[in-house]
Amino acid sequence: MMSCLMFTFIFHVVGAFNLNFKNVAIQPFQHNLSPIYRQYVRHSTRREAYPPRKNRKGPSSDGENWNIDDDDDDDYDPMLDEPRGKRGDGRNWIEKSSPLGIGKLGESKTDNTSGANEKQTDGYYDLGVNGESFQTGSLSARMFDALMSVAKNRFPQGTEMPSELQDVYKIYTMDVTAKEAVKAALGQNGLELAIDEADNVQDEGLWGDIDSVHLLDPTTGEIEEGTEEYDSFDSAVEEGDWEPGQPFNFIVRNVPARLKELDISDLLSQLDPDGKLRKVARDKGITMPDEDVASLTDLGKECDRRTKVAPYETQDESTVYKGDGSKGYRAIKRSDLLFDSINADGTENDATLMHVMDALVSHSCLIVDLTDGGTRFGDAIKLKNMWESSSKFFEKIASDETATKMLPSMKVAEGTGSRHAMIGYESYGNGSMKFLETRIARDGESRKIVPDAVGDLIGEDSNNNLIDAFDSMCSVGKDIVRIAVAAANMEYSGFLYQNTESDEILDLPMISGLTFEDEDIAGIAQDDESGSYVAAARLSSEAAKLMVDELIDDGKSVLWNEEQECISMSPHRLCRYEGTVQTDKSKVGNTGETFGAHTDTSFMTLVPVAEVSGLEVFDEDASKWFRPELLARQIWEKDREMLGQDPTCHTDVIKVFDGEEEKIVDLPWYCRYVIAMPGEFLQITTRNEVAAAVHRVVSVANGEARISAPVLLRARSGMRMNLPKYFGNPENAGSLLKECDGMKLEDIHSALQPSNYR
């Protein structure tokens, strides 16, 4: 049994690991999970004992069988005081402990022996948890990887961690994994663990008594042959040789639990589990009670809620949603987004504005064709070079054991101005996910990629390729943000009648309810007699461009920021997701979440379309997961057909000039397209008009690995939000934007971190 001191030490290590995993998710459960588990576990809106799954037989423990017969269709009701026996699906069950499970304890009942106040609880519960259902294997692997990545820094380089200490970490990993699974199970039954956060130090015995543990075969999900039943996590590790990543079943008894307070989001989720009523309300312009985002705290909670209610289930490439062919799903030409393409009177182009807003508001993403339909290839070639450099990096990591040692582990990036900005390399899940977080270091006109070791590994040319691709995607993102903010400024009359003589207030149409087809009746660019609307639209666009130039960190030095930091806040992230190799023949071809549903604390996230699809965006209009990379492929094929070319081809053969020398280049089809997704900062600056995109990464069929290289356009440290300067009349700004007025951008970024609003 490890000491409380050792558990306390490791608990602080977990605190560090929390910073690195925002909303990584692997399995659906209900609401109100702890911060650690919520990073790994997806939520469903169903309220039942456990997810209904096919029963499997297993050995009994103390006369209790894991495969109990559940012939009662009534849901288990934790409000009842009397014990009603086990409820569940066979592999997972819950029942009240006896006699402690009868009745409710008082709010401040004092223990006559210790004098301590007991927490208010509805009783004590026994639970049987199946490791396959709750993914205890995957969760334990990721937790252990995170623990070790921090712990190894406490030992001198080249020094091996003692095996005894490794066992301590393994026992802790099993314990915290089991505890978080129990929290999820209680939440599904309207309960929560009756341990206050202040007392929530991870230690065996505090949250329940482990009664039995069975180790599972990772391949079959069945209890491992030749193993015995263990009575503690200590014995499972020391006698059963359990290793992180191996799933395990367990029974825990005397878990203190109390009724969970049901907030408005939970209540609405119970009443409207499939989101149909929300969609009807949204179509009619009605705001639901939990959708009134009036503060940064509200925004954080709303983004959290939206990630929870998005369905967990995945589909393969043949059945997943790819759009319905309407104009909001069409790719927009890169040149149409340029500031040079606005109207002669200084207002945004009507068709471009409507296309951008329809895509972002209705579908949460916009596909950009960098080649303008195959007429310009400069930006696409930059992405081609970036993909080659990215592949070179991961090949170097895989083939050279010393390469990983050259890279710093994921850590806070000094010189960004934010403790939430990370930099470095990490590998999770036994190498199934690899992440390299890079940023641009700027010194006047000179710029380079950090960590410095990246350039040492892939060379100067590849280093420059990453910078060129970053600049290209950053430019696209800034133009889209400009258009969206200008549209919101017009919609909310931010600059209407400023510097004009008219006293009449023009009732502008709402953009969010319009589609691209509505542009001819929307009146978006119509003049009134005094010309005041044109003036307002021009000011709206100019202010939006000024905001973009001053507030978005594009990795370049600027003269107006006196508190400018030397490292960019906007990261360029290189990711490699290994495809899931299925050993069960019945599951071949299935997909699953690799990186769970989340939103980004960015203005815009730019994801270059990858060779292997995997990015999914929750389409607000269709109320389903949308795979934009597959739609980009369809757009490519359609363009090829229109030109009389082979649509099954995977490359463009183009001519480019290197100086005066003409070269023939094979350009992969996917280098033409970038997916733009709105982030939380854009939701703020568009007055909630454009919601932050809920998105995830799914594993693909046939075990193919996916390389991704997103750029997250974040706010420049040292700058402040200036409401009148960027958004016009403060009276029309809304409470969320008003709260941000005058705040430093890094403080807004910090306020949107989960630890500050949960």
N, C-alpha and C positions, 0 to 999 in steps of 0.2 A: 504494500500500500504506500503510495507516494505521500510525501508530506504536504501540508497545506501551503508551506512556503514555496515549494517547487511548483505547485499548481498556480499560485499567485504570480510567479515569475512568467510562466507560460501564458497566463491570461493576458499579461501586458504585451507579449509577443503577438497574440491574436489581435490585439488592438491595432498594432502596426499593420497586420495583414489586411485588416478591413479597408485600408485606404486603397488597396490595389485591385479590389474586386467589386465594382459597382454593378449590381444586378446581373451577375452570372447566374443562370438558372438551369435546373435540370429536371424538375418533377412538379406536377401541379398539386397544390393543396389550397386550403382556405386562407383567411386573412390573419393579420396581426401576428406575424412571425417575428422572431427576434432579429436584430440587425444582421447577425452573422448568417443565419440560415436563409434570410430573405435574399441574400446575394446569390444563393444557389438554387432556391426552390421556387418554382412558378406556382401560381395560385389559380384555382378554379372557383367558380361561383356556386358549386354544388354544396349542399349541406347534408351530409350523411355521415354514418360512422366512419367509413373508409371507402375509397373508390371501389366500385363493384368489379371484381376480377375473378377469374376462374380459380376455384379452390385447388390447393395442392396439399398432399398428405405429407406429414412429418412426424417425428417421434414426439411422444407425450412427455410432459414434465409434471411431476407431482400429481399424476392422474388427470392432467389437463391436456387436451389434444389440440394441436395447432389447426386442425381441420374440423372445427366445430360445425355442427349443422345449424344453419341460419334459415329457419323456415318461417320467421316472423317478419312480415314486410313493414311493420311499423318502425319509424325512425326512433332511435334512442333519444329520450328526453331527459337532459341533465337537470331539469327543473324539479323532477320527482325526487322525494327524499328516500323512498324505500328502494332497496336494491332490486333490480329487474333481471339480473344475470347478464351474461356476455351479449354484446351486440357488435356485429361486424360482418365481414364477408368470408370468414373462415381463416384466412391467413393473417388477418389483422382484427383485433377485437379490443373492446374496452368494457370495463365493469367497475362498479363501485367497490372499494375495499370494505371489509367488514371486520369489526364493527365501526371503524373510524369513518366509514363512508356514509353513515346515517346522520342526517341532520346538518345544520349549518353552524359554524362557529361564529361567535360574536365578533364585531368589528375590532374590539380592543381587549379581547379576552386575555387575561394574564396567566402565565404558567406559574403555579404555586411553588414549584421547585426552583426554577431559574429566575423567576421574576420578569422574564421577557414577555413582550406582547406578541401574541400569535397573529398572523395575518388573517384577514377575513377570507374565508374559503367556503365553498359549498361541499367540501368533503375531500376524501382521498380516493384515488382511482388506481386500478391495475390495468395495464395495457400489454397486449401482445403485438409486436411490430415486425412485419416482414421486410427483410432487407432489400428484396428485389422491388417491392412496391415503392419503398421510400428511398431507393437509390443510395443506401448507406455505403456501398462500395465507391461510387463516383465521388460522393461528398467527402468521404474520409480521405480519399486520395488527394483531392484538391486542398483540403485543410492541412494535411500533413505536408504537402509540397510548400504551402505558404509558410507554415511554421518553420520548416527546415531552411527555407530561403532567408529567413530572418535570423534563425538561431546560428547558422553557420558563420555569420559575421562576428559572432562572439568568440570564435576560436581563431588562433593565429593561422595564417595561410599555410597550407600544407599539413595541418594537424587534423587527424581524424577524430570525430566525435566518439567518445566512449560508447560501447555497445549498451552499457547499462542505462546511459542517458537516452539513447535512442529508444529503448523500451519504455522509458518514462513518457517520451513524446507520443509513442504509439498508444499507450494506455489513455493518455489524455485525449488523443484524437478519437478513439472509440467512444469515450465518455461524452465529449462535446457533440459528436455526431448523433449519438443516441438521444441526448437531451433535446437537440433541435428537432429531431424527428418526432419526439413526444410532444413538443410544443405545437408542431403542425397538426398532429392527430387531435390534440385537445381543441385546437382552433376549429377543426371541422365539426366538433360537437358543441360549439358555443361556449367553450371553456378556455381559460388561460392558466398558465402556471402561476401559482400563488407565491412567487418569490419576487420581491421588489428588486428593481434594477440596482439599487444601492447595495443590496446584499447578494447580488448575482455573481459571486465569484465561483468559477468552475471548480468543483470538488466533488468526488464521489460521495454519495450519501446525502448531500444537501437537497437534491431534487427528487430522489426516489431510491428504492432498493432494487438493485439488479438481481433477478432471481435465476435466470438461465440465459445462456448465450449459445447459439448454434452458428458455426461458420458455413458459408455457402460456396458452392462451386461457381466461380465467376462465369463459366461458359453456359451451364445449364440453369443456374438459379436455384438449384436444389441443394439440400443439406449435403455437405461434403462427405463422401464415403470414408469410413475408417476414423472419423473424428467423434469425439465424445461431446457431451453437454458440459459446458463450463459454467461455474457459478459466479464468475466475476470477469471483468475485462482484464484484470491482472492475469488470471489463469489462462484466458484466451490468447494473450500475447506470449506469456512465458511458457506455457505448456502446449498450446495449440499452434504456436508460430504464426499467429495472425500478422498479415502485412497490410498496410494501407492500400486501399483499392479493392480488397476482398469484401464482398457484402456479407452481412451477418444479420440473423434474426435475434430478437431478444425479448424477454419478458421483464417488465419493471413493475414494482408494487409500491403502494403507499405514496403515490405522486400527489402532492397538495395542489388542488385546483379550485378556481373560483369562476363564477359566471363572468363571461367577457362582456364588457360594455359594447353595445351595438351602436356605432356611429351612423351618420346619415348615409355614407357611402355603402356601408355594409347592408343597411336596411334596403336601399334601392337595388343593390345587387341581388338580394334575396327575392324582391318583388319582380325584378326584371333581369333574370339570369342570362338571357341571350342578347340583351341590349336592344331589343326591338322598340321598346317604349322610348328609349333615349334617341333612337334614330328618328322616330316620328316627331318627338319634341324638337330635335335639331332642325328637321325639315320645315317645321312651322315657326322657327325662330325663338323657341322657348328655351330658357336656361334652367336646367335642373338645379335643385337646391345645393348639391355638392359640386356644381360646376362654376360657381361664382368666384372666379380667381381674383381676389382683391388685394393680395399681399404676396410677398415672396414665399412666406410659409404656405399660403394657399396654393401657390404654383407648384411648390415641391410636393405637397400632398396630392395635388391633382395629377401630376405626372406619375406619381407612385401608384395612384388608383388606376390610372389608365393602363399601366403595365400589368397590373394584377388581373384586370377583367379581360384582357386580350386572351383568346383561347390558347391553350398549350399545344393542342394537337397539331401535327404536321402532315403534309402531303408530299408526294413525290412530284417530279417535274411534269409528269403527264397530266396530273389532276389539279395542281396548285393554280390559284387565280393569277391571270396574266393581264387583267384589264378587260374592258368590254369594247374597245375600239373607238370610244368617243374621243373628242379632241383633247380632253384633259390628260389622256394617256399618251398622246403623241409626243415625239421628241421635238424639242425646240432647237433651232439653229443657234450656234454660239454667237454669230454676228448680230442676231436680233437682240441679244442681251446687252450689247455694248452701249455705253453712254453716248457714243457717236451716232447711234441709231435712233435716238429720241426725235421727237417732232421738231420742226424748224422753230416753233414758238417756245421751245424749252420744256414742253410737257412730255411725259412718257408716252411711248407708242401704244395706242389703244389695244391692238391685237396682242402685242407682247405682254402687256400688263394683265389682260384677262386670261391669257394662257398660263402665265406664271401663277396667278392667284387661284385659278381653278385647280391646277395641279397640286399646289401646296395645301390649300384649304381642304379640298375634297379627298385627295389621295395621299397626302403627306410626303410626296416626293415629286421631283421633276427630272425627266431624262433630257440630257443636253447632248446634242450631236456636235462634237468639236470640229467636224469636217464640213459642216454646212451641206450635208448630203453628198459628200465626196468631192468637194471643190477646193478645199484647203486642208493641208495635212500637217501643218507645223506643230500644233498642240498634240495631235495624235501620235506623232513621232516621238515627242517628249515622253508620252506615256509608254510607248513601246520600249524606249531606253530605260525607263523606270522599272518596268516589269523585268527586264533582263537583269538589272542591278539587284532587284529584290530576290529573284531566283538565285543569283550568284551568292547573295548573303546566306540564304537558308541552306544552299548546297555546301557552303563553307562550314557552317555550323554542324551539319550532319557528317561531314567527312573528316573534320579536323577537331580532335578533342581539345586542343589548346585554344581554339577560337572562342569557345564559350567563356573560358577563364579570362580572356582579354577584355570581355565586356562587363561593365558594372551591373550588379543586380538592380532591379527596379527600386528607385529611391526618389526622394523629393529633389526636383531640379533647382539647385541654387542659382539665383540670378534671374528668375522669372517674376519674382514679387509675390508668389503665391505658394503656400505650403501644400496646395492640392495639385500642383503641376508635377508630374512624374517624368522620369527619364531612366532608360536602362533596358535590360533584357531579362525576360523570365520565361520559363517553360513550366507548364502545368499539366496535370493529368497524365503523368508518365510520358510526357512529350507530345500529347495529343493536341495541345495548344501552345504555340510559341508567339511571344509578343516582343517586338522591338519598338520602344518609344523614342523617337528622334525629335529633335527641335533644331531650329536655326540659331546659331550664335552670331550676333552682329557686332561689328566694330566699324562704325562709319560705313563706308562702301563695301568693306570686306565682310563676307559671310561664309559660314561653314556649317556642316552638320555635326551635331553632338549627339551621343558620346563620340569623342575623338577616335575611339577604337573602331568605329564603323568604317571610317576612311582607311584605317590601317588594314582592315580585312578585305575590303572590296576595291580599294584603289581610288585615286583622285577622280578619274573620269566617271566612275559609278557614283561617287560622292556628289559630283556636279549634276549627274542625271537626276538624283533625288531632289536637289534644289530646283532644277528646271521644272520638274513635274509639280512640285509644291507650288511654285509661282503660277503655273498654268491653272491648276485647280483653284488656287486662292483667288485669282482674277475672276474666274467663273462665279465663285461663291459671293464675292463682293458685289458683282453686278446683280445677282438675284436678290440679295438682301436689300440693295438700293431700291429695286423695283417694288419689293414687298412693303418696305417702310414708306415709300412714296405713296403707294396705294392706300395704306392705312391712314397716312396724314390727310389724304383727300377725303377718305371715307368719313373720318371724324372731324372734318372741317378745321384741321389744325391751323391752316394758314388762310382760311377764307376771310376775305375782306381786310386782311392786313395790308396796309399801305394803299387801300382803295377808298373811294368816297362813298360807296354804296352802303346803306344801312340794312338792306334786305338780306336775310339769311337764306341761303339756298339749301333746300332739303335734298342732300345727296343720296343716291341709292346705296344700299349696303352691298358690298362686294361678296361677302361670304356666301350669300344665297344664290349667286349668279354662276352660270357656266359660260364657257367660251362662246357658245351659240347665242348667249344673251347680249353680246356686246352691242348689237345694233339697236337694242331697246333700252340699254342700261343708262344711256346719257352720260357715260363716263367722261367724254371729252367735248361735251357741247358747251358752247359759249352762251352766257346770258348777254343782255344788251350792253351792259357796262363793261363786259370783259373781265369781271371780277373772278370768275371761275378759272379762266386761263391763267390769270396772275397767281391764284391760289395753287393751281396745279403745278405751275412752274416753281413756285417757292417750295412746294412739297418735295419736288424732285431734287432741287438744289440742296435742301436741308438733309434729305436722305443721303445724298452723295457725300455731303460733309461729314455726316455721322459715320458712314462706312469708312471714309478715308482716315478719320481721326480715332475711331474706337476699335476697329477690327485690327488685330495684330497679324500683319501679313509677313512678318519676319524681316522687315526692312526698318532702317533707322529713320526717325522723323525729327524735325527740328522743334516742333511745338510741344513735345512731351518732356517737361523738365525732369520728371521722375522715371524716365525710360530705363528699363532693365536691359541687360545685355543678352538675355536668352528669351526667345519668342514664347508666348503663352500658347500659340497654336501648334499642336503636335502633328507630325506625320508618322503614322503608326503602321508598321509592317507586321502582318499577322500571317501565321500558317496554321490552318485547321486541318488535322488529319481526318479523312473520311472514316466513318465507323465501319469496321469490318465485322459483319454479322456471321456468327457460327451456327445459329439456328436457321435451318433452311426455310422455315416458315416466315422468317423476318427479312430475308434478303430483299433489298430494294427499298426498305422502309427508310424514313428519315427521322431525325430527332433534333431537338435543340442542342446546339453546341455552345452558344453564348446567348443567354436568355434575354427576354424582352426588357428594354430600357429606353430612356431618352438621354440626349446628350446636352451637357452644359456648354453649348456653343451657339453662335449665331447661325451657322450652317455647317453641316457635315457633308463633305464631298467624297463619294465612294466611286473610284474608277471601276467600271464594269470589269469583272474578272472572267478568266477563261472558264472557271468552274463556278456555277451559280450557287448561291447560298444566302445572300442577303434577302430578308423579307421585311416589308414595311406593313404596318397595320393600316389598311385603307379605311379611312373614317367613313367614306361614302358607301362603300360596299360592305363594311363591317366584317371584313375577312382579311387574312394575310395575303399580301400581294408580292410576287417575285419580280421586281422590275428588271433584273438582268435577263430573265427569259423573254420579257417583252422587248428589250433592246435587241435581242437576237432575232425576234420576229420582224422588227423594224428593218434590220439589216437585210433579212431575206426578201422582204417586200421590195426594198430599194433595188436589190439585185435583179429581181424579176422584172421590175419596170424598165431596167436598162438592158433587158435581154441577156442577163448574165446568170451563171449557175448559182442558185440560192444556197446550195449545200456547201459551197466553198467556204473556207475558214480564213482566207487572207485576201487582201487587196494588193495587187501588184502596181506600184506607183513609181513615178520618176521624181527624183529630188536632185537638187544641186548642192554639192559640197564645194563652195567657192565657184569656180567655173566648170568643175567636173560634174557630169550628169551620172547619177547612180540609180540602179533599179533596187527597190526596197519591197520586201514582202511585209505588209502591215497586217497583223492579226486583226480580225474584225472587231474584237472587244475594245481595242485601243481608241476607237472612235467615240466612245460614250462614257459619260460620267453621270452618276445618280446624285442629285442634290436633295438633302433632307434637312428640314428646319429644326433648329435646336431651341433650347429654353430661352436664350437671349433674344431670339427673333420673336418668340411669343410675347416677351415683354415689350419689345420695341414696335410691334404691330398691334398693341393694345388687345392682346388675346385673339386677334383675328386669325393668325396662323398658329396653330398648336404645334408644340414640339412633337416630332415624329416618334412614335413607338416602333422600334425595330429590333430585330434579332438576327442571329446567324444560325442556320440549320446545316446539319451534315448532309452530304449528298449520297446518292446511290453509288454502288459499285466500289465504295471505299476510296474514291478519288480525293486527293488533298486539295484544299483551296487556299490560295494566297490572296490576301487582300491588302490594300494600301490606302486607307482612308486619311483624309486631312480634316481636322476639326478646327474650324475658324473660331477662335475664342477672343475675348476682349483684351485689349491692351492694358497692361498694368500701369498705374499712375494716372490714368485719365479718369474723369468724372462724368457721370450722366448729367447732361444739361438739357432739361426739358424744353424751355422756350427755344433754344438754339436749334435743336434737332426735330422737335415735334410741334412747335407752334403754341397755340393758345392753351395754357395749363388747365383751363376750365374744361376742356374737351379731352384731357389726357387719360382720365380714369385713375382709380386709386392705386393700382399696381405700379403704373409708371410714375405717379406722384411720389410713392414711397422710395423709388429709386433715384429721384431727382437729387443731385448733389452727392450721391454716393460714389466712392471709388469703385471701379469695375471689378477689381479683385475682391472687394467686400461683397458685391452682389454674387460673384461666382462662389464665394465661400458660403453665403446664405443658402445657396441652392444645393449644397451637399447634403446627402441623406441624414448625416449625423446631426444636422441643425434643424431639421423639420420633422423628424420622426419622433 
